[in-house]
Amino acid sequence: MSNQSAATATKLSVNLNAVAFLRNRRDMPWPSVIEMARLVLDAGAHGITVHPRPDQRHIRFSDVHDLSALIAADYPGAEFNVEGYPTPEFLDLAMASKAHQVTLVPDAPGQSTSDHGWNVAQNLDLLQGSIDALRRNGQRVSLFVDVDASSVLAAAEVGADRVEFYTGPYAALFEGGQHRAELERFSDAAQAARHACHNARPDTPGLTMNAGHDLTLANFPALKAVLPDLAEVSIGHGITADALIMGFPEAVRRYLQVLS
């Protein structure tokens, strides 16, 4: 596998869904999503990710507005990434939040977590309309995709600014040491992203690449080796699990070390 782009530091966006899920187990205001956002941003995280679902079982719609206000007021250099399925309600929330990036994911309403990327051809009208509306609102749009060149090229054709590679299968295979073939797939998909041409913006070749799902301190370095120009990762479950042992600030510092 050959790397076709120079290595750059990958930005860390901390997903706070797990914090909100723990809070929502009881009718209590803690752990506070806002205070955890302050902790991770003060420790050097580049941004915050949330994925509000229709039943608000973890991140609530009010959290989205509160985090947007926090970042705008106290952390203007940080990025806010809002993920979700593009229902009219979600799009209204995402646009009102003024999130810097909106990541569209193909989750069903009751789905416990994301487990596949978009089939762009089967959702062309939905995605095209959603992307157009968000970009008119001045927001960057990323599509959650499986790791294959066809999905990457379809994302470019529909007008996405970025793709977020679904890394769940890679993470599962890494645990058993069977991840080498998966890394080859990332390398091929990355090449497609670097050379993709936007239908919406034909003068702007290439798609920026993000990644997320089950990434950890252990499995990220091998992924970074084949994706040296990976722009951003959103990490929630893994970093929250580490934070239970070492605290969020130290967990953030550890992740920043492996992302550089």
Sine and cosine of phi, psi and omega as CSV:
sin_phi,cos_phi,sin_psi,cos_psi,sin_omega,cos_omega
0.00,0.00,0.79,-0.61,-0.01,-1.00
-0.93,-0.36,0.65,-0.76,0.06,-1.00
-1.00,0.05,0.76,-0.66,-0.08,-1.00
-0.96,-0.27,0.13,0.99,-0.03,-1.00
-0.57,-0.82,0.49,-0.87,-0.03,-1.00
-0.93,0.36,0.53,-0.85,0.01,-1.00
-0.94,0.34,0.66,-0.75,0.08,-1.00
-0.72,-0.70,0.40,-0.92,0.06,-1.00
-0.92,0.39,0.70,-0.71,0.03,-1.00
-1.00,-0.03,0.75,-0.66,-0.02,-1.00
-0.98,0.22,0.54,-0.84,0.00,-1.00
-0.95,-0.30,0.87,-0.50,0.16,-0.99
-0.93,-0.36,0.86,-0.51,-0.07,-1.00
-1.00,0.01,0.84,-0.54,0.03,-1.00
-0.99,0.10,0.83,-0.56,-0.09,-1.00
-0.98,-0.19,0.25,0.97,0.00,-1.00
-0.86,0.51,-0.65,0.76,-0.04,-1.00
-0.91,0.42,-0.59,0.81,0.06,-1.00
-0.89,0.45,-0.71,0.70,0.00,-1.00
-0.91,0.41,-0.59,0.81,0.02,-1.00
-0.89,0.45,-0.67,0.74,0.04,-1.00
-0.90,0.44,-0.69,0.72,0.04,-1.00
-0.85,0.53,-0.67,0.74,-0.12,-0.99
-0.96,0.26,-0.15,0.99,0.05,-1.00
-0.91,0.41,-0.41,0.91,0.01,-1.00
-0.77,-0.64,0.35,-0.94,0.04,-1.00
-0.99,0.11,0.92,0.40,-0.06,-1.00
-0.74,-0.67,0.41,-0.91,0.04,-1.00
-1.00,0.04,0.09,1.00,-0.05,-1.00
-0.74,-0.67,0.48,-0.88,0.06,1.00
-0.92,0.39,0.62,-0.79,-0.07,-1.00
-0.99,0.16,0.83,-0.56,0.06,-1.00
-0.88,0.48,-0.63,0.78,-0.01,-1.00
-0.91,0.41,-0.70,0.71,-0.01,-1.00
-0.92,0.39,-0.59,0.81,0.06,-1.00
-0.92,0.39,-0.59,0.81,0.08,-1.00
-0.89,0.47,-0.67,0.74,0.05,-1.00
-0.87,0.48,-0.69,0.72,-0.02,-1.00
-0.86,0.51,-0.75,0.66,-0.09,-1.00
-0.96,0.29,-0.57,0.82,0.03,-1.00
-0.95,0.32,-0.63,0.78,0.06,-1.00
-0.90,0.43,-0.49,0.87,0.01,-1.00
-0.99,0.16,-0.11,0.99,0.09,-1.00
0.90,-0.43,-0.01,1.00,0.08,-1.00
-0.86,0.52,0.56,-0.83,-0.07,-1.00
-1.00,0.08,-0.27,0.96,-0.04,-1.00
-0.12,-0.99,0.00,-1.00,-0.02,-1.00
-0.82,-0.58,0.68,-0.73,0.10,-0.99
-0.88,-0.47,0.64,-0.77,0.14,-0.99
-0.68,-0.74,0.47,-0.88,0.01,-1.00
-0.76,-0.65,1.00,0.09,0.02,-1.00
-0.96,0.29,0.83,-0.56,0.04,-1.00
-0.98,-0.21,0.31,-0.95,-0.11,-0.99
-0.83,0.55,-0.56,0.83,-0.03,-1.00
-1.00,0.07,-0.03,1.00,0.04,-1.00
0.80,0.60,0.61,0.79,-0.06,-1.00
-0.95,0.31,-0.29,0.96,0.14,-0.99
-0.77,-0.64,-1.00,-0.01,0.06,-1.00
-0.92,0.39,0.81,-0.59,0.06,-1.00
-1.00,-0.03,0.37,-0.93,0.02,-1.00
-0.87,0.50,-0.57,0.82,0.02,-1.00
-0.91,0.42,-0.53,0.85,0.05,-1.00
-0.88,0.47,-0.62,0.78,-0.03,-1.00
-0.87,0.49,-0.72,0.69,0.00,-1.00
-0.92,0.39,-0.65,0.76,-0.01,-1.00
-0.91,0.42,-0.66,0.75,0.01,-1.00
-0.93,0.37,-0.63,0.78,0.05,-1.00
-0.86,0.51,-0.69,0.72,0.00,-1.00
-0.92,0.40,-0.65,0.76,0.02,-1.00
-0.87,0.49,-0.75,0.66,-0.04,-1.00
-0.90,0.43,-0.69,0.72,0.00,-1.00
-0.88,0.47,-0.63,0.78,-0.09,-1.00
-0.99,0.12,-0.68,0.73,-0.19,-0.98
-0.91,-0.42,-0.31,0.95,-0.05,-1.00
-0.69,-0.72,0.87,0.49,-0.10,-0.99
-0.90,0.44,-0.29,0.96,0.04,-1.00
-1.00,0.04,-0.13,0.99,-0.02,-1.00
-1.00,0.05,0.35,-0.93,0.01,-1.00
-0.96,-0.29,0.56,-0.83,0.05,-1.00
-0.90,-0.44,0.85,-0.53,-0.03,-1.00
-0.89,-0.46,0.85,-0.52,0.02,-1.00
-0.92,-0.38,0.81,-0.59,-0.04,-1.00
-0.95,-0.31,0.48,-0.88,0.12,-0.99
0.24,-0.97,0.19,-0.98,0.08,-1.00
-0.98,0.18,0.71,-0.71,-0.16,-0.99
-0.98,0.19,0.89,0.45,0.21,-0.98
-0.96,0.29,0.29,-0.96,0.07,-1.00
-0.84,0.55,-0.62,0.79,-0.01,-1.00
-0.91,0.41,-0.68,0.73,0.01,-1.00
-0.90,0.43,-0.69,0.72,-0.02,-1.00
-0.88,0.47,-0.64,0.77,0.06,-1.00
-0.88,0.48,-0.69,0.72,0.00,-1.00
-0.90,0.44,-0.73,0.69,-0.04,-1.00
-0.90,0.44,-0.65,0.76,-0.01,-1.00
-0.95,0.32,-0.62,0.78,0.03,-1.00
-0.92,0.38,-0.50,0.87,-0.04,-1.00
-0.95,0.33,-0.32,0.95,-0.09,-1.00
0.86,0.51,0.52,0.86,0.06,-1.00
-0.83,0.55,0.64,-0.77,0.02,-1.00
-0.92,0.38,-0.57,0.82,-0.01,-1.00
-0.72,-0.70,0.69,-0.73,0.11,-0.99
-0.89,-0.46,0.85,-0.52,0.00,-1.00
-0.97,-0.25,0.89,-0.46,-0.02,-1.00
-1.00,0.01,0.81,-0.59,-0.03,-1.00
-0.83,-0.56,0.51,-0.86,-0.08,-1.00
-1.00,-0.03,0.64,0.77,-0.03,-1.00
-0.96,0.28,0.66,-0.75,0.22,-0.98
-0.96,0.28,0.40,-0.92,-0.09,-1.00
-0.82,0.58,-0.63,0.78,-0.06,-1.00
-1.00,-0.09,0.13,0.99,-0.08,-1.00
-0.92,0.38,0.70,-0.72,-0.08,-1.00
-0.96,0.29,-0.57,0.82,0.04,-1.00
-0.35,-0.94,0.28,-0.96,-0.01,-1.00
-0.93,0.38,0.71,-0.71,-0.01,-1.00
-0.65,-0.76,0.24,0.97,0.08,-1.00
-0.20,-0.98,0.35,-0.94,0.04,-1.00
-1.00,-0.07,0.04,-1.00,-0.03,-1.00
-0.94,0.35,0.63,-0.78,0.36,-0.93
-1.00,-0.05,0.99,-0.12,-0.15,-0.99
-0.90,0.44,-0.67,0.74,-0.04,-1.00
-0.86,0.51,-0.61,0.79,-0.02,-1.00
-0.98,0.19,-0.20,0.98,-0.03,-1.00
-0.79,-0.62,0.52,0.86,-0.17,-0.99
-0.87,0.50,-0.76,0.65,-0.06,-1.00
-0.91,0.42,-0.68,0.73,0.01,-1.00
-0.86,0.51,-0.74,0.67,-0.06,-1.00
-0.94,0.34,-0.67,0.74,-0.01,-1.00
-0.87,0.49,-0.73,0.69,0.00,-1.00
-0.91,0.42,-0.64,0.77,-0.02,-1.00
-0.92,0.39,-0.71,0.71,-0.01,-1.00
-0.89,0.45,-0.70,0.71,0.00,-1.00
-0.87,0.49,-0.69,0.72,-0.03,-1.00
-0.91,0.42,-0.68,0.73,-0.02,-1.00
-0.93,0.37,-0.64,0.77,0.00,-1.00
-0.94,0.35,-0.56,0.83,0.10,-1.00
-0.90,0.44,-0.45,0.89,0.02,-1.00
-1.00,0.09,0.08,1.00,0.06,-1.00
0.99,0.14,0.37,0.93,-0.07,-1.00
-0.93,-0.36,0.63,-0.78,0.08,-1.00
-0.97,0.24,0.63,-0.78,-0.06,-1.00
-0.86,-0.51,0.77,-0.64,0.08,-1.00
-0.89,-0.46,0.63,-0.78,0.07,-1.00
-0.95,-0.30,0.74,-0.67,0.06,-1.00
-0.98,0.20,0.89,-0.45,-0.13,-0.99
-0.75,-0.66,0.42,-0.91,0.17,-0.99
-0.95,0.31,0.29,-0.96,-0.10,-0.99
-1.00,0.06,0.99,0.15,0.11,-0.99
-0.43,-0.90,0.48,-0.88,-0.11,-0.99
-0.89,0.45,-0.58,0.81,-0.04,-1.00
-0.90,0.43,-0.62,0.78,0.03,-1.00
-0.92,0.39,-0.62,0.78,0.03,-1.00
-0.89,0.45,-0.73,0.68,-0.02,-1.00
-0.91,0.42,-0.61,0.80,0.04,-1.00
-0.91,0.42,-0.61,0.79,0.03,-1.00
-0.89,0.45,-0.65,0.76,0.04,-1.00
-0.91,0.42,-0.67,0.74,-0.04,-1.00
-0.91,0.42,-0.52,0.85,-0.03,-1.00
-1.00,0.08,-0.11,0.99,0.14,-0.99
0.97,-0.25,0.18,0.98,0.02,-1.00
-0.91,0.41,0.48,-0.88,0.08,-1.00
-1.00,0.07,-0.55,0.84,-0.05,-1.00
-0.64,-0.77,0.26,-0.97,0.24,-0.97
-0.86,-0.51,0.55,-0.83,0.17,-0.98
-0.92,-0.39,0.91,-0.41,0.01,-1.00
-0.95,0.32,0.73,-0.68,0.08,-1.00
-0.98,0.19,0.93,-0.37,-0.14,-0.99
-0.98,-0.18,0.14,0.99,-0.01,-1.00
-0.84,0.54,-0.77,0.64,0.01,-1.00
-0.87,0.49,-0.64,0.77,0.06,-1.00
-0.87,0.50,-0.72,0.69,-0.03,-1.00
-0.89,0.46,-0.64,0.77,0.01,-1.00
-0.91,0.41,-0.66,0.75,0.00,-1.00
-0.95,0.32,-0.52,0.86,0.00,-1.00
-0.87,0.49,-0.60,0.80,-0.03,-1.00
-0.86,0.51,-0.54,0.84,0.01,-1.00
-0.98,-0.18,0.12,0.99,0.01,-1.00
0.95,0.31,0.37,0.93,-0.06,-1.00
-0.93,-0.36,0.54,0.84,-0.19,-0.98
-0.99,-0.14,-0.01,1.00,-0.10,-0.99
-0.88,0.47,-0.69,0.72,0.00,-1.00
-0.90,0.44,-0.56,0.83,0.02,-1.00
-0.91,0.41,-0.59,0.81,0.05,-1.00
-0.91,0.42,-0.58,0.82,0.08,-1.00
-0.88,0.48,-0.63,0.78,0.02,-1.00
-0.91,0.42,-0.65,0.76,0.06,-1.00
-0.88,0.48,-0.67,0.74,-0.01,-1.00
-0.87,0.48,-0.69,0.72,0.00,-1.00
-0.92,0.39,-0.68,0.73,0.00,-1.00
-0.91,0.43,-0.60,0.80,0.02,-1.00
-0.90,0.43,-0.65,0.76,0.04,-1.00
-0.88,0.48,-0.64,0.77,0.04,-1.00
-0.90,0.44,-0.65,0.76,-0.01,-1.00
-0.90,0.43,-0.67,0.75,-0.05,-1.00
-0.91,0.42,-0.47,0.88,-0.09,-1.00
-0.94,-0.35,0.07,1.00,-0.02,-1.00
-0.91,0.40,0.52,-0.86,0.06,-1.00
-0.91,-0.40,0.75,-0.66,-0.01,-1.00
-0.98,0.21,0.78,-0.62,0.18,-0.98
-0.90,0.44,-0.65,0.76,-0.05,-1.00
-0.95,0.30,-0.49,0.87,-0.04,-1.00
-0.69,-0.73,0.97,0.23,-0.11,-0.99
-0.89,0.45,-0.30,0.95,0.02,-1.00
-1.00,0.08,0.05,1.00,-0.05,-1.00
-0.84,-0.55,1.00,0.09,0.00,-1.00
-0.96,0.28,0.44,-0.90,0.11,-0.99
1.00,-0.02,0.58,-0.81,0.09,-1.00
-0.90,-0.43,0.70,-0.71,0.13,-0.99
-0.96,0.29,0.54,-0.84,-0.10,-0.99
-0.91,-0.41,0.76,-0.65,0.18,-0.98
-0.90,-0.43,0.13,-0.99,0.06,-1.00
-0.46,-0.89,0.44,-0.90,0.05,-1.00
-0.10,-1.00,0.52,-0.85,0.15,-0.99
0.84,-0.54,0.93,-0.38,0.08,-1.00
0.89,0.46,0.42,0.91,0.09,-1.00
-0.98,0.20,0.58,-0.81,-0.07,-1.00
-0.66,-0.75,0.11,-0.99,0.10,-1.00
-0.87,0.50,-0.54,0.84,-0.06,-1.00
-0.98,0.20,-0.67,0.74,-0.15,-0.99
-1.00,-0.09,-0.19,0.98,-0.04,-1.00
-0.94,0.34,-0.66,0.75,-0.08,-1.00
-0.82,0.58,-0.65,0.76,0.01,-1.00
-0.91,0.41,-0.59,0.81,0.04,-1.00
-0.92,0.38,-0.68,0.73,0.00,-1.00
-0.88,0.47,-0.52,0.85,-0.02,-1.00
-0.90,0.45,-0.52,0.86,0.01,-1.00
-0.99,-0.17,-0.19,0.98,0.08,-1.00
-0.81,-0.58,0.92,0.39,-0.09,-1.00
-0.90,0.43,-0.37,0.93,-0.01,-1.00
-0.97,-0.24,0.35,0.94,0.06,-1.00
-0.86,0.50,0.83,-0.56,-0.13,-0.99
-0.98,0.19,-0.67,0.74,-0.18,-0.98
-0.41,-0.91,0.57,-0.82,0.19,-0.98
-0.84,-0.54,0.60,-0.80,0.16,-0.99
-0.94,-0.33,0.84,-0.54,-0.09,-1.00
-0.78,-0.63,0.80,-0.60,-0.02,-1.00
-0.83,-0.56,-0.90,0.43,-0.10,-0.99
-0.88,0.47,-0.74,0.67,-0.05,-1.00
-0.90,0.44,-0.71,0.70,-0.04,-1.00
-0.95,0.31,-0.52,0.85,0.06,-1.00
-0.93,0.36,-0.64,0.77,0.07,-1.00
-0.88,0.48,-0.68,0.74,0.05,-1.00
-0.91,0.40,-0.59,0.81,-0.02,-1.00
-0.91,0.41,-0.46,0.89,0.06,-1.00
-0.90,0.43,-0.42,0.91,0.00,-1.00
-1.00,-0.07,-0.73,0.68,-0.16,-0.99
-0.92,-0.38,-0.06,1.00,-0.07,-1.00
1.00,0.04,0.50,-0.87,-0.07,-1.00
-0.89,0.45,-0.70,0.71,-0.02,-1.00
-0.86,0.52,-0.70,0.71,0.01,-1.00
-0.93,0.37,-0.61,0.79,0.05,-1.00
-0.88,0.48,-0.69,0.73,0.05,-1.00
-0.86,0.50,-0.71,0.71,-0.01,-1.00
-0.88,0.47,-0.64,0.77,0.02,-1.00
-0.90,0.43,-0.68,0.73,0.01,-1.00
-0.92,0.39,-0.64,0.77,0.03,-1.00
-0.87,0.49,-0.56,0.83,0.04,-1.00
-0.89,0.45,-0.69,0.72,-0.04,-1.00
-0.98,0.18,-0.33,0.94,0.01,-1.00
-0.99,0.14,-0.29,0.96,-0.11,-0.99
-0.97,0.23,0.00,0.00,0.00,0.00
